Amino acid sequence: MPSSANRRRPGWRLEDIPFGQIDMASVRNDEFLFVMLASASFVEILAETYSGNLIAHFDGDQDLTGWLESSWQKEEVQHGHALKTYVQTVWPEFDWETAHRAFCEEYSRLCTVEQLEKRPVLELVARCVVETGTSTFYRSLEDYTREPVLRQIIDNIKMDEVSHYTHFRRYFEIANADERQGVAAVAGAIWRRLREVRGEDAYIAFKHVYEGRYADRAGLEPEWRRYNRLMKRLARRHYPYLMAVRMLLKPLPMTEALKRLLQWPLLGLVRLLTLG
């Protein structure tokens, strides 16, 4: 990818978000929304912690590491700050800082180089899976919420995540022109990362949001199961399954005609696995 692609696209700034104009009445009592936003803010803002692992993993590719440092990391952290500020504005009684410190202590132990694909070219595929997950999550969240300020924030984040996906996919295509990883290797990397998406990360974030919000309550596990049922309900109504399938198929080294043929059975399989 030419180095000009590393210039940050005209973006958005945290200081331009009108937090003082939030329609508090429309979101204040939505506990499900609170947990989603607080959990997402915890993970997003931690990009500074695990970006070093990625940069080290791709050492030698100055174009890629330059983009990770100058754009990707800064945008991910800005996502976290925007969501954090929204949560603190709407739910000021939630001690975000204390809950986040507890989250960081546990979550940071998972942010190791060993969690990455051994071959950097396949980690680029894995990053496409991660960005697919975030892009489609924010797309569904934007569809779920009607509050105008939050919709503005979510749209900004969603567009960033789609851009990140595009960058990682193009870097993969360039690298794989030399390495020639086949369909089996690429599909394996996609599957391995899919098994992790919204797994342990999501549970740890939920755990510390819940314990920070309801320090006097027990019943973490039943609440986690309840939260997952609500997430499935959200997915049935709002999740862009076709968008997700198409994004996951794009890196596979096969013809476009075959990808179009595969997308419909895969769409049914993904819906069955996630909603069953």
FISELUM-825996 format. One record per residue (C-alpha): residue in one letter; chain; z, x, y. Coordinates in steps of 0.5 Angstrom, whole numbers, plus 2048, in hexadecimal, padded with zeros to 3 digits. Layout:
// FISELUM-825996
A, A, Z, X, Y
...
// end
This chain:
// FISELUM-825996
M, A, 800, 800, 800
P, A, 7FE, 803, 807
S, A, 804, 805, 80B
S, A, 802, 800, 810
A, A, 805, 7FB, 80C
N, A, 80C, 7FE, 80D
R, A, 80C, 7FB, 814
R, A, 811, 7F5, 814
R, A, 80D, 7EF, 815
P, A, 80F, 7EB, 81C
G, A, 815, 7E8, 819
W, A, 81B, 7E4, 81B
R, A, 822, 7E7, 81E
L, A, 829, 7E4, 81D
E, A, 82B, 7E3, 824
D, A, 825, 7DE, 825
I, A, 828, 7D9, 820
P, A, 82B, 7D4, 824
F, A, 832, 7D3, 820
G, A, 835, 7CF, 826
Q, A, 830, 7CA, 824
I, A, 832, 7C8, 81D
D, A, 832, 7C1, 81B
M, A, 839, 7C2, 818
A, A, 83A, 7BB, 816
S, A, 834, 7BB, 811
V, A, 837, 7C1, 80D
R, A, 83E, 7C2, 80E
N, A, 840, 7BE, 808
D, A, 83B, 7C1, 804
E, A, 83F, 7C5, 7FF
F, A, 839, 7C7, 7FB
L, A, 835, 7C9, 800
F, A, 83B, 7CD, 803
V, A, 83C, 7D1, 7FC
M, A, 834, 7D2, 7FC
L, A, 834, 7D5, 803
A, A, 83A, 7D9, 802
S, A, 838, 7DC, 7FB
A, A, 831, 7DE, 7FE
S, A, 834, 7E1, 804
F, A, 839, 7E5, 7FF
V, A, 833, 7E8, 7FB
E, A, 82E, 7E9, 801
I, A, 832, 7ED, 805
L, A, 834, 7F2, 800
A, A, 82D, 7F5, 800
E, A, 82F, 7FB, 803
T, A, 834, 7FC, 7FD
Y, A, 82E, 7FC, 7F8
S, A, 828, 7FE, 7FC
G, A, 82A, 805, 7FB
N, A, 829, 805, 7F4
L, A, 822, 802, 7F5
I, A, 820, 807, 7FA
A, A, 823, 80D, 7F5
H, A, 81F, 809, 7EF
F, A, 818, 80A, 7F3
D, A, 819, 811, 7F6
G, A, 813, 814, 7F7
D, A, 80F, 80E, 7F9
Q, A, 810, 80F, 801
D, A, 80C, 809, 803
L, A, 811, 804, 7FE
T, A, 817, 807, 800
G, A, 816, 807, 807
W, A, 814, 800, 807
L, A, 81B, 7FE, 803
E, A, 81F, 802, 808
S, A, 81B, 800, 80F
S, A, 81A, 7F8, 80D
W, A, 81C, 7F6, 806
Q, A, 823, 7F8, 807
K, A, 824, 7F6, 80E
E, A, 821, 7EF, 80D
E, A, 825, 7ED, 807
V, A, 82C, 7EF, 80B
Q, A, 829, 7EB, 810
H, A, 829, 7E5, 80B
G, A, 830, 7E6, 809
H, A, 832, 7E6, 811
A, A, 82F, 7E0, 812
L, A, 832, 7DC, 80D
K, A, 838, 7DF, 80E
T, A, 838, 7DD, 815
Y, A, 836, 7D6, 813
V, A, 83C, 7D5, 80E
Q, A, 841, 7D8, 813
T, A, 83E, 7D3, 818
V, A, 83E, 7CD, 814
W, A, 844, 7CF, 810
P, A, 849, 7D3, 814
E, A, 84F, 7D2, 80F
F, A, 84C, 7D6, 80A
D, A, 84E, 7DD, 80A
W, A, 847, 7E0, 809
E, A, 849, 7E8, 80A
T, A, 84F, 7E7, 805
A, A, 84B, 7E4, 800
H, A, 845, 7E8, 801
R, A, 849, 7EF, 800
A, A, 84C, 7EC, 7F9
F, A, 844, 7EA, 7F7
C, A, 842, 7F1, 7F9
E, A, 847, 7F5, 7F5
E, A, 845, 7F1, 7EF
Y, A, 83E, 7F1, 7F0
S, A, 83D, 7F8, 7F2
R, A, 83E, 7FA, 7EB
L, A, 838, 7F7, 7E9
C, A, 834, 7FA, 7EE
T, A, 832, 801, 7EA
V, A, 82B, 804, 7E9
E, A, 82C, 802, 7E1
Q, A, 82B, 7FB, 7E3
L, A, 824, 7FD, 7E5
E, A, 81D, 7FE, 7E1
K, A, 81D, 805, 7DE
R, A, 816, 805, 7E1
P, A, 815, 804, 7E8
V, A, 80E, 801, 7E7
L, A, 812, 7FB, 7E3
E, A, 818, 7FB, 7E8
L, A, 812, 7F9, 7ED
V, A, 811, 7F3, 7E8
A, A, 818, 7F1, 7E8
R, A, 819, 7F1, 7EF
C, A, 813, 7EC, 7EF
V, A, 817, 7E8, 7EB
V, A, 81D, 7E8, 7F0
E, A, 819, 7E7, 7F6
T, A, 816, 7E1, 7F2
G, A, 81D, 7DE, 7F1
T, A, 81F, 7DF, 7F8
S, A, 819, 7DC, 7FB
T, A, 819, 7D6, 7F6
F, A, 821, 7D5, 7F7
Y, A, 820, 7D5, 7FF
R, A, 81A, 7D0, 7FE
S, A, 81E, 7CB, 7FA
L, A, 824, 7CC, 7FF
E, A, 81F, 7CB, 805
D, A, 81D, 7C5, 802
Y, A, 824, 7C2, 800
T, A, 827, 7C3, 807
R, A, 825, 7BF, 80D
E, A, 82A, 7C3, 812
P, A, 825, 7C6, 817
V, A, 828, 7CD, 819
L, A, 829, 7CE, 811
R, A, 822, 7CC, 810
Q, A, 820, 7D1, 815
I, A, 824, 7D7, 812
I, A, 822, 7D5, 80B
D, A, 81A, 7D5, 80D
N, A, 81B, 7DC, 810
I, A, 81E, 7DF, 80A
K, A, 819, 7DB, 805
M, A, 814, 7DE, 809
D, A, 817, 7E5, 809
E, A, 818, 7E5, 801
V, A, 811, 7E3, 800
S, A, 80F, 7E9, 804
H, A, 813, 7ED, 800
Y, A, 810, 7EA, 7FA
T, A, 809, 7EC, 7FC
H, A, 80B, 7F3, 7FE
F, A, 80E, 7F4, 7F7
R, A, 808, 7F1, 7F3
R, A, 803, 7F6, 7F7
Y, A, 807, 7FC, 7F6
F, A, 808, 7FA, 7EF
E, A, 800, 7F9, 7EE
I, A, 7FF, 800, 7F2
A, A, 804, 804, 7ED
N, A, 801, 800, 7E7
A, A, 7FA, 802, 7E8
D, A, 7FC, 809, 7E6
E, A, 801, 807, 7E1
R, A, 7FE, 801, 7DE
Q, A, 804, 7FE, 7DB
G, A, 801, 7F8, 7D7
V, A, 802, 7F1, 7D6
A, A, 808, 7F2, 7D1
A, A, 80C, 7F7, 7D5
V, A, 80B, 7F3, 7DC
A, A, 80D, 7EC, 7D8
G, A, 813, 7F0, 7D5
A, A, 815, 7F2, 7DC
I, A, 814, 7EB, 7DF
W, A, 818, 7E8, 7D9
R, A, 81E, 7ED, 7DA
R, A, 81F, 7EC, 7E1
L, A, 81E, 7E4, 7E0
R, A, 824, 7E4, 7DB
E, A, 829, 7E7, 7E1
V, A, 826, 7E3, 7E7
R, A, 82C, 7DE, 7E9
G, A, 830, 7E0, 7E3
E, A, 836, 7E5, 7E4
D, A, 834, 7E6, 7EC
A, A, 835, 7DF, 7ED
Y, A, 83B, 7DE, 7E9
I, A, 83F, 7E3, 7ED
A, A, 83D, 7E1, 7F4
F, A, 83F, 7DA, 7F2
K, A, 846, 7DC, 7EF
H, A, 848, 7E0, 7F5
V, A, 845, 7DA, 7FA
Y, A, 849, 7D5, 7F6
E, A, 84F, 7D9, 7F6
G, A, 84F, 7DB, 7FD
R, A, 84E, 7D3, 7FF
Y, A, 853, 7D0, 7FA
A, A, 858, 7D6, 7F9
D, A, 85D, 7D0, 7F7
R, A, 859, 7CD, 7F1
A, A, 858, 7CF, 7EA
G, A, 852, 7CD, 7E6
L, A, 84C, 7D2, 7E8
E, A, 848, 7D1, 7E1
P, A, 848, 7CA, 7E1
E, A, 846, 7CA, 7E9
W, A, 840, 7D0, 7E7
R, A, 83E, 7CB, 7E2
R, A, 83E, 7C5, 7E7
Y, A, 83A, 7CA, 7EC
N, A, 835, 7CB, 7E7
R, A, 834, 7C4, 7E5
L, A, 833, 7C3, 7ED
M, A, 82E, 7C9, 7ED
K, A, 82A, 7C6, 7E8
R, A, 82A, 7BF, 7EB
L, A, 827, 7C3, 7F2
A, A, 822, 7C6, 7ED
R, A, 81F, 7C0, 7EB
R, A, 81E, 7BD, 7F2
H, A, 81C, 7C3, 7F6
Y, A, 81B, 7C9, 7F2
P, A, 813, 7CC, 7F2
Y, A, 812, 7CD, 7EB
L, A, 80B, 7CE, 7EC
M, A, 80C, 7D3, 7F1
A, A, 810, 7D7, 7ED
V, A, 80C, 7D7, 7E7
R, A, 806, 7D9, 7EB
M, A, 80A, 7DF, 7EE
L, A, 80C, 7E1, 7E8
L, A, 805, 7E2, 7E5
K, A, 802, 7E5, 7EA
P, A, 805, 7EC, 7E8
L, A, 802, 7EC, 7E1
P, A, 7FC, 7F0, 7E0
M, A, 7F7, 7EA, 7DD
T, A, 7F2, 7E6, 7E0
E, A, 7F3, 7E1, 7E5
A, A, 7F0, 7DC, 7E0
L, A, 7F5, 7DD, 7DB
K, A, 7FA, 7DD, 7E0
R, A, 7F8, 7D6, 7E2
L, A, 7F8, 7D4, 7DB
L, A, 7FF, 7D6, 7DA
Q, A, 802, 7D3, 7E0
W, A, 802, 7CC, 7DD
P, A, 806, 7CE, 7D6
L, A, 80A, 7D3, 7DA
L, A, 80C, 7CD, 7DF
G, A, 80E, 7C9, 7DA
L, A, 812, 7CE, 7D6
V, A, 816, 7D0, 7DC
R, A, 818, 7C9, 7DE
L, A, 81A, 7C8, 7D7
L, A, 81F, 7CE, 7D7
T, A, 822, 7CD, 7DE
L, A, 823, 7C6, 7DE
G, A, 824, 7C5, 7D6
// end
